[in-house]
Amino acid sequence: MLITTTPTIDGKPIKEYKGLVSGEAILGANIFKDFFAGIRDIVGGRSAAYEKELRTAKETAINEMVAEAQRLGANAVVGVDLDYETISAGGGGNMLMVSASGTAVVL
C-alpha cells in the first residue's frame, strides 16, 4: 500500500477514487510516564516516553486507515493528513489521540 501526503503520485495515474478513509488511535500514558515526563520538561530534556507513545499512536492510526483502504479495494492512499491531540482524562492523566485520514485510490 502506497501512502503519501501529496494529492497525486508522479508517473502513477489514479484510475479510481474509492473514497475517504481514516484511522484513529487514543492511547493513555501511565502515571509514571507522566511524572517523569514532567521532570524532564522542567530540566529541558526530551520526553522519550511521550515520543514513544506518539509513534505508537501514529502507527496504529495509519494501520487502521490502510486496513479500511484495503477493504475498499484500493492500492494507495493519497492526501494523507495526520492530526495530534492531547485529551485530559481527569485525575491528572492525559491521553494521546492521533487521527490519520486520506483518499483511498486505485493506481
VENHUZI-V188679 format. One record per helix or strand. SS is the DSSP state (H for helix, E for strand). FROM is the first residue (numbers start at 1). LEN is the number of residues. If there is no record, write none. Layout:
ss=(SS | SS)
from=(FROM | FROM)
len=(LEN | LEN)
//
This chain:
ss=(E | E | E | E | H | H | E | E)
from=(2 | 9 | 12 | 16 | 31 | 48 | 76 | 93)
len=(2 | 1 | 1 | 13 | 13 | 24 | 15 | 14)
//
